[in-house]
Amino acid sequence: MIEALKQRVNDDAALVRRGRYLTTTFLLEVGPTAWLISIFEGRVVSVTRGPFVMPSSSFALRAEEAEWQKFWASRPPPGSSDLMALIRRRVLKAEGELQIFMAHLRYFKEALAKLRPEGVAA
Amino acid sequence: MSVPFEPIVGRYMRLDLFGRPHRIYVEQAGEGTPLLCLHTAGSDGRQYRALMNDARITSNHRVIAFDMPWHGKSSPPSGWHDEEYQLTSAQYTAMVLEVMTALSLDKPILIGCSIGGRIALHLALEHPDRFRAIIGLQSGAHVDPYYDLNFLHRPDVHGGEVCSAIVSGLIGPDAPEAERWETLWHYMQGGPGVFKGDLYFYKIDGDIRGRVGQIDTKRCPLFLLSGECDYSCTPEEMLAVARSIPGSEATIMKGLGHFPMSENPQEFLKYLVPVLEKISAR
């Protein structure tokens, strides 16, 4: 499912344009499963499933799978609609060099919301 | 030539605040009982545009919204360029009372959202006799910081972009797109460090948990309205405030978020109009 991120982000020209100054690799942890997601100038270039021996990333987003599933629902319940909502409830851990995450916060929120059922806006 | 104009009239007021001259932008619409509106942190009085454009409100209320110093079209005071802006409870309280005096508002109804909803609690506690009634939107007694506020004001993160991205998820899922993005545009337009400076009041200085139970609703009726989808001031936090204040009336607004009057005005008015009717019937 996470692999779908690549095409869904890259198909959204406005999102790619918003990320044109963003080049990074970040780690997404969905419960026990880790993914390395590489972005080059706003386009997702690779989504690689772990496990990894020595993953290098600028930052990591970590939450239990049940929390991500609520975030990725077509109509997330209150408290699960937004990455900041998950952070507020202390169920999403954002760790690492968070300047990149915060400088492109709208991009990351909208990109990860792409994993909701198709047609649902961020 | 006939283009539609809204009934809102804006003017600049010269007002001394905290011993310094200020230039404060004030908008008004309607006639009747004064209804003084306080905007959220990092935004401005445009959040109340729908109230000022709705005859159900303006036919019997004089709706007034001012931009706080540093916000919207109000300037920071001379000397600001070497200062760090930090809003305190004492300043915020004095500002509201000074504006009321300057505009000769006799016992207005006060409505405030978020930081405005918090200072509403302070005012209900400390100055109940100055108000006909107080309406707190997204009113909690305290919010713990849940992210590093320094990201709101640093040169390697665009302030307008990050402020709007921080708050965008606080808007309810059913908000009309135009109103959602109008609300976020106000955040994108905030001056550097202003949202952060407001949050000094919201998350640090303005904690009123220990005293909120002393509010006397016999002296000043208190109505609390909170959007169901707000994760900054959650409905549970509003209900905790309501439980500690005998006589207060609390309502959870279905599907609404942290900016009810701005993000989804038509839904919000369904909750506000009955409250105003109740106040006018007292």
Boltz contact constraints between the chains, C-beta under 6 A:
constraints:
  - contact:
      token1: [A, 78]
      token2: [B, 228]
      max_distance: 6.0
  - contact:
      token1: [A, 78]
      token2: [B, 229]
      max_distance: 6.0
  - contact:
      token1: [A, 79]
      token2: [B, 231]
      max_distance: 6.0
  - contact:
      token1: [A, 81]
      token2: [B, 169]
      max_distance: 6.0
  - contact:
      token1: [A, 82]
      token2: [B, 169]
      max_distance: 6.0
  - contact:
      token1: [A, 84]
      token2: [B, 169]
      max_distance: 6.0
  - contact:
      token1: [A, 85]
      token2: [B, 169]
      max_distance: 6.0
  - contact:
      token1: [A, 85]
      token2: [B, 231]
      max_distance: 6.0
  - contact:
      token1: [A, 88]
      token2: [B, 146]
      max_distance: 6.0
  - contact:
      token1: [A, 88]
      token2: [B, 231]
      max_distance: 6.0
  - contact:
      token1: [A, 99]
      token2: [B, 156]
      max_distance: 6.0
  - contact:
      token1: [A, 102]
      token2: [B, 151]
      max_distance: 6.0
  - contact:
      token1: [A, 102]
      token2: [B, 157]
      max_distance: 6.0
  - contact:
      token1: [A, 102]
      token2: [B, 162]
      max_distance: 6.0
  - contact:
      token1: [A, 103]
      token2: [B, 157]
      max_distance: 6.0
  - contact:
      token1: [A, 105]
      token2: [B, 162]
      max_distance: 6.0
  - contact:
      token1: [A, 105]
      token2: [B, 165]
      max_distance: 6.0
  - contact:
      token1: [A, 106]
      token2: [B, 165]
      max_distance: 6.0
